[in-house]
Amino acid sequence: MDNVLTPLIEQRADPHIYRHTDGYYYFTASVPQYDRIELRRATTIAGLVDAEKVDVWHKPDTGAYSELVWAPELHFNDGAWYVYFAAAPSREIKYKLFQHRMYAIRNTNANPLVGEWEFMGQIDTGIDTFCLDATTFTHKGQLYYVWAQKDVAIEGNSNIYIAPMKTPWQLGGPPVMLSKPEFDWEIRGFWVNEGPSVLKKNGKIFISYSASATDENYAMGLLWADENADVLDPAAWTKLPQPVLQTDFEHKIYGPGHNSFTVADDGETVMLVYHARTYTEIIGDPLWNPDRHTFVKPLKWDEQGMPVFGKPSIA
């Protein structure tokens, strides 16, 4: 019989779980009010459910980053903790888009749930347009930034970009576009590529991402490159033509996406972390519906070393 999943943590979208060298799992996500950054930690993934929630940063009342705090991610880069997030000056929509830009805060304490968080400012990509969903990864000693951003010359809301970092809060080179919405499953409701997450395994570098509107059309795609390739060369990346994770109507898990990757307690098994809805009849704007829940399941692998995501409902 299928092991049908239930949410790990309810009402937390854009979930990010990171296992640090201190033995703790750290969790952050978009809270339904979009007004703060919340962290929690536990020694097991299951322990995150009832772990203490600590609000480490609140949005200001006014200013460039005073509304709609979205998709925070906690990373440990160059000996300090960083949360990367997006925020907007208002809820106003211009040119069919919100006005988000990307920001970072830093904490040098060993435990990011305590200590002082310093606002490091906007992460400027050199393109002054809607952008969000930043993540980072280190490869061959170089820190990289991967994110989603609007290009006014390209149809749609956002594309996936990569750039090297000079510091954990500054880019060290120009943005390179790796993917744009083009397949039919990427342009349902909205033309979107967003929510990138990076995984290195089996001699490959994988970037998962999410596409289409955030209702039941939301789905996940995958890019991959050889670990010895130049990750800043778009030609080094292969984009799969079909989604790797999508709605499971049979088991009523809708719009899986905006994932991250972590590792199981055994230190080996890759765990897929994502959000999804359990119903489709949303009243009003889906943005303000709080019922995107965090799910976690193990990834499987095929003989070619490629990840097998399976169904969002089945562990």
C-alpha positions as CSV (number, residue, x, y, z in Angstrom):
1,M,0.0,0.0,0.0
2,D,1.2,3.5,-0.8
3,N,2.5,5.5,2.1
4,V,0.5,8.6,1.6
5,L,2.1,11.7,3.1
6,T,0.6,14.2,5.5
7,P,2.0,17.7,6.0
8,L,5.0,18.0,8.2
9,I,4.3,21.6,9.1
10,E,1.0,23.3,8.3
11,Q,0.7,26.8,6.8
12,R,4.4,27.3,5.9
13,A,5.0,27.9,2.2
14,D,8.4,28.1,0.5
15,P,10.0,25.8,3.1
16,H,13.7,25.6,3.6
17,I,15.4,23.0,5.9
18,Y,19.1,23.0,6.4
19,R,21.1,20.5,8.5
20,H,24.2,22.2,10.0
21,T,27.4,20.7,11.3
22,D,26.2,21.3,14.8
23,G,23.7,18.5,14.4
24,Y,20.6,20.7,14.2
25,Y,18.1,21.0,11.5
26,Y,17.1,24.6,10.9
27,F,13.7,25.5,9.3
28,T,12.4,28.8,7.8
29,A,9.6,29.5,5.4
30,S,7.1,32.2,4.4
31,V,4.7,32.9,7.2
32,P,1.1,33.6,6.1
33,Q,1.3,37.2,7.3
34,Y,4.4,37.9,5.2
35,D,5.7,40.2,7.9
36,R,8.7,38.6,9.5
37,I,11.4,35.9,9.3
38,E,10.8,33.0,11.6
39,L,13.4,30.3,12.5
40,R,13.2,27.1,14.4
41,R,15.6,24.2,15.0
42,A,15.6,20.6,16.2
43,T,17.9,17.6,16.2
44,T,15.5,15.7,13.9
45,I,13.3,16.7,11.0
46,A,10.2,15.5,12.9
47,G,11.3,17.6,15.9
48,L,10.8,20.8,13.8
49,V,7.1,20.4,14.1
50,D,6.9,21.4,17.8
51,A,10.2,23.3,18.0
52,E,10.1,26.8,19.4
53,K,9.4,29.5,16.8
54,V,11.8,32.4,17.0
55,D,11.1,35.7,15.1
56,V,14.5,36.9,14.3
57,W,13.6,39.9,12.0
58,H,10.5,42.0,11.4
59,K,9.8,44.2,8.5
60,P,9.8,47.9,9.0
61,D,6.5,49.8,8.8
62,T,7.6,51.8,5.7
63,G,10.3,51.7,3.1
64,A,11.7,49.6,0.3
65,Y,11.4,46.3,2.1
66,S,8.3,46.9,4.3
67,E,5.8,44.6,2.7
68,L,5.4,40.9,1.5
69,V,8.5,39.2,3.0
70,W,8.8,36.1,0.9
71,A,10.7,32.9,0.8
72,P,13.5,33.3,3.3
73,E,16.4,30.8,3.2
74,L,19.0,30.3,5.9
75,H,22.5,29.6,4.8
76,F,25.9,29.3,6.6
77,N,28.4,31.1,4.4
78,D,32.0,32.2,5.2
79,G,31.6,31.5,8.9
80,A,28.3,33.4,9.5
81,W,24.6,32.8,9.1
82,Y,22.7,34.6,6.4
83,V,19.0,34.8,5.6
84,Y,18.3,35.7,2.0
85,F,14.7,36.9,1.3
86,A,12.6,39.1,-0.9
87,A,10.4,42.0,0.1
88,A,8.5,44.9,-1.5
89,P,7.9,48.6,-0.8
90,S,4.1,48.0,-1.0
91,R,1.5,45.6,-2.2
92,E,1.1,47.6,-5.4
93,I,1.3,45.7,-8.7
94,K,3.1,47.6,-11.5
95,Y,3.5,46.2,-15.0
96,K,1.6,43.1,-13.9
97,L,4.2,42.3,-11.1
98,F,4.9,43.0,-7.5
99,Q,7.9,45.1,-6.8
100,H,10.1,42.8,-4.8
101,R,13.9,43.1,-4.5
102,M,16.3,40.8,-2.7
103,Y,17.9,41.4,0.7
104,A,20.2,39.7,3.2
105,I,20.6,39.7,7.0
106,R,23.6,38.3,8.9
107,N,24.2,36.7,12.3
108,T,27.7,35.7,13.5
109,N,26.5,33.8,16.6
110,A,26.9,30.0,16.5
111,N,23.2,29.7,17.1
112,P,21.2,31.8,14.6
113,L,18.1,31.8,16.9
114,V,20.0,34.0,19.3
115,G,22.5,36.8,18.8
116,E,22.1,39.9,16.7
117,W,20.9,40.0,13.1
118,E,22.5,42.7,11.0
119,F,20.7,44.0,7.9
120,M,23.2,43.8,5.0
121,G,21.1,45.6,2.5
122,Q,19.8,44.8,-1.0
123,I,21.6,42.3,-3.1
124,D,21.9,44.2,-6.4
125,T,22.0,42.0,-9.5
126,G,22.5,45.0,-11.8
127,I,19.0,44.5,-13.1
128,D,16.4,46.7,-11.5
129,T,13.3,44.5,-11.9
130,F,11.1,42.2,-9.8
131,C,13.3,39.5,-8.3
132,L,13.0,36.9,-5.5
133,D,13.8,33.3,-4.3
134,A,17.5,33.5,-3.8
135,T,19.6,30.5,-2.8
136,T,23.4,30.0,-2.6
137,F,25.8,27.1,-3.0
138,T,29.5,26.6,-2.9
139,H,31.3,24.7,-5.7
140,K,35.1,24.3,-6.0
141,G,35.6,27.0,-3.4
142,Q,33.4,29.6,-5.1
143,L,30.1,30.8,-3.6
144,Y,27.3,31.2,-6.2
145,Y,23.9,32.9,-6.0
146,V,20.9,31.5,-7.9
147,W,17.6,33.4,-8.1
148,A,14.5,34.3,-10.1
149,Q,14.1,37.7,-11.9
150,K,12.1,39.5,-14.5
151,D,13.7,40.4,-17.8
152,V,11.6,43.1,-19.6
153,A,12.6,41.6,-23.0
154,I,11.4,38.1,-22.1
155,E,7.8,37.1,-21.8
156,G,6.7,36.2,-18.3
157,N,7.2,36.9,-14.6
158,S,10.7,35.5,-14.0
159,N,13.6,33.5,-15.2
160,I,16.4,31.6,-13.4
161,Y,19.8,33.2,-13.0
162,I,23.2,32.4,-11.6
163,A,26.2,34.6,-10.6
164,P,29.3,34.2,-8.6
165,M,29.5,36.0,-5.3
166,K,32.2,38.4,-4.1
167,T,30.9,38.3,-0.5
168,P,27.9,36.4,0.9
169,W,25.9,39.6,0.3
170,Q,27.4,41.0,-3.0
171,L,27.6,39.5,-6.5
172,G,31.0,39.2,-8.1
173,G,29.9,38.9,-11.7
174,P,27.0,39.6,-14.1
175,P,23.8,37.5,-14.0
176,V,23.7,34.5,-16.4
177,M,20.3,33.2,-17.4
178,L,19.9,29.4,-17.1
179,S,16.2,28.9,-17.8
180,K,13.0,30.8,-18.8
181,P,9.4,29.7,-19.0
182,E,8.9,28.0,-22.4
183,F,7.2,24.6,-22.0
184,D,3.4,24.4,-21.7
185,W,3.6,23.2,-18.0
186,E,5.7,26.3,-17.2
187,I,3.2,28.9,-18.5
188,R,-0.1,27.8,-17.0
189,G,-1.8,30.9,-15.4
190,F,1.5,32.7,-15.3
191,W,4.8,32.4,-17.2
192,V,7.1,31.5,-14.3
193,N,10.4,30.0,-13.4
194,E,11.2,30.6,-9.7
195,G,12.2,29.0,-6.4
196,P,15.5,27.4,-7.4
197,S,17.2,25.0,-5.1
198,V,20.6,23.3,-5.6
199,L,21.7,19.8,-5.0
200,K,25.1,18.2,-5.7
201,K,25.2,14.4,-6.0
202,N,26.4,11.6,-8.3
203,G,28.9,13.8,-10.1
204,K,26.2,16.3,-11.1
205,I,24.8,19.6,-10.0
206,F,21.0,19.8,-10.0
207,I,18.9,23.0,-9.9
208,S,15.2,22.3,-9.2
209,Y,12.7,25.1,-9.8
210,S,9.0,25.8,-9.8
211,A,6.8,26.9,-12.7
212,S,3.3,28.3,-13.5
213,A,0.7,29.8,-11.2
214,T,0.7,28.9,-7.5
215,D,-2.5,27.0,-7.7
216,E,-2.9,23.3,-8.8
217,N,-0.9,24.2,-11.9
218,Y,2.3,24.8,-9.9
219,A,4.9,22.2,-10.8
220,M,8.6,21.5,-10.5
221,G,11.3,21.3,-13.2
222,L,15.0,20.4,-13.2
223,L,18.2,21.6,-14.7
224,W,21.5,19.7,-14.3
225,A,25.2,20.0,-15.2
226,D,28.3,17.9,-14.9
227,E,30.2,18.8,-11.7
228,N,33.3,19.6,-13.8
229,A,31.5,21.9,-16.2
230,D,31.5,25.7,-16.0
231,V,28.4,26.4,-14.1
232,L,28.3,30.0,-15.5
233,D,28.0,28.6,-19.0
234,P,24.3,28.2,-20.0
235,A,25.3,25.6,-22.5
236,A,26.6,23.4,-19.7
237,W,23.1,22.9,-18.3
238,T,20.5,20.5,-19.5
239,K,16.8,21.3,-18.9
240,L,14.4,18.4,-18.6
241,P,11.4,19.0,-20.9
242,Q,8.9,17.4,-18.5
243,P,8.1,18.4,-14.9
244,V,9.6,16.2,-12.2
245,L,6.9,16.9,-9.6
246,Q,3.3,17.9,-10.2
247,T,-0.2,17.8,-8.8
248,D,-1.5,14.4,-7.7
249,F,-5.2,14.6,-8.1
250,E,-5.8,11.1,-6.9
251,H,-4.4,11.8,-3.5
252,K,-5.4,15.5,-3.4
253,I,-1.9,17.0,-3.1
254,Y,-2.0,20.1,-5.3
255,G,0.6,22.5,-6.7
256,P,3.8,21.0,-5.2
257,G,6.8,23.3,-5.4
258,H,9.2,25.9,-4.1
259,N,11.4,23.1,-2.7
260,S,14.6,22.8,-0.9
261,F,16.8,19.8,-0.2
262,T,18.2,18.4,3.1
263,V,19.6,15.2,4.3
264,A,18.0,12.6,6.6
265,D,19.2,11.7,10.0
266,D,21.4,9.0,8.5
267,G,23.5,11.7,6.8
268,E,23.1,10.1,3.4
269,T,19.4,10.0,2.2
270,V,18.5,13.2,0.3
271,M,15.2,14.6,1.5
272,L,12.9,16.7,-0.7
273,V,11.2,19.6,1.1
274,Y,8.3,21.3,-0.6
275,H,5.0,23.0,-0.1
276,A,1.6,22.0,-1.5
277,R,-2.1,22.5,-1.0
278,T,-4.6,19.9,0.0
279,Y,-7.6,21.5,-1.7
280,T,-8.2,23.6,-4.8
281,E,-11.3,25.7,-3.9
282,I,-9.5,28.8,-2.8
283,I,-11.6,31.8,-1.9
284,G,-10.1,35.1,-3.2
285,D,-6.5,35.7,-4.1
286,P,-4.4,32.5,-3.6
287,L,-1.6,34.8,-2.3
288,W,-3.5,35.3,0.9
289,N,-4.6,31.7,1.3
290,P,-2.5,30.3,4.2
291,D,-2.9,26.6,3.4
292,R,0.3,25.8,1.6
293,H,1.8,23.2,3.9
294,T,5.4,21.9,4.2
295,F,5.9,18.3,3.1
296,V,9.1,16.2,3.3
297,K,9.9,12.9,1.5
298,P,13.0,11.0,0.5
299,L,14.3,11.3,-3.1
300,K,14.9,8.1,-5.1
301,W,17.6,7.7,-7.8
302,D,17.8,6.0,-11.1
303,E,20.7,4.0,-12.6
304,Q,22.0,7.1,-14.4
305,G,22.3,9.0,-11.1
306,M,19.3,11.2,-11.8
307,P,16.8,12.0,-9.0
308,V,13.4,10.4,-9.2
309,F,10.9,12.7,-7.5
310,G,7.8,10.4,-7.8
311,K,4.5,11.7,-6.6
312,P,4.2,14.6,-4.1
313,S,1.8,12.4,-2.0
314,I,3.9,9.2,-1.8
315,A,6.9,8.8,0.5
